[in-house]
């Protein structure tokens, strides 16, 4: 039976025009003429028997039915494009994983290890996008997420299952110049130095000083940075001390751009997890990826 589906060209023109609410800008995006876009949308409206746009003094605007249709069409076109790119990226071989990940962990820990995955599983292609908060897997194309949080936060992520990969112990670090000739600084000495704050962990320094049993009136003071990579870069430039997970600054420590100011870590409740939607059957490519990930996360002797 013939499917009741409009042409992809008409849907692409409609989606672009709906997003911009402009035939002209849609035509520019699609490298078509404005009249060509208009003809495609007119044909689509005739096919549907519904007016999708109405004319205004400034151009066009979506009708109520048009707005509803646009919200349905856009994700389906995006998914179709993604499916096509997946096949093209693997040339029909192996499997593809769409991974959501917290940004610094992805750039500092995961990506440097991906060549090992490629050597072991050349058939697997991993696509990575940034996500820092829980989301509904059903609303995305993601297969899994690398998430940093507490066990409680992970358990509250509805419709998912999680595998704990790595603990997150944070240590105070700074530039070698700031530490000077001393091999280590006491918590009391650190309390007197400029502190760099992580905006997503505003009580990090306060908790570290409390764990050390040291009074630090300035524990909440200092410039704030959104990402650990920013905080680490600021510390390497000598702006102050940063409190960061050691596993995220392996390269800076190896190059000598950062040094551990005090070897007493804060053993936090947070860890890194691989989160996947609850499914009755797991894809072989996901099983292979998880097995490799668990191996990569094991501590080395």
PyMOL commands that set and color helices and strands:
alter all, ss='L'
color gray80, all
select helices_A, chain A and resi 8-20+23-30+34-48+64-90+103-120+137-139+151-155+176-179+187-190+199-201+204-212+228-236+246-248+250-255+284-297
alter helices_A, ss='H'
color red, helices_A
select strands_A, chain A and resi 53-56+59-62+95-101+124-130+144-149+160-174+197-198+224-225+242-245+259-277
alter strands_A, ss='S'
color yellow, strands_A
deselect
rebuild
show_as cartoon
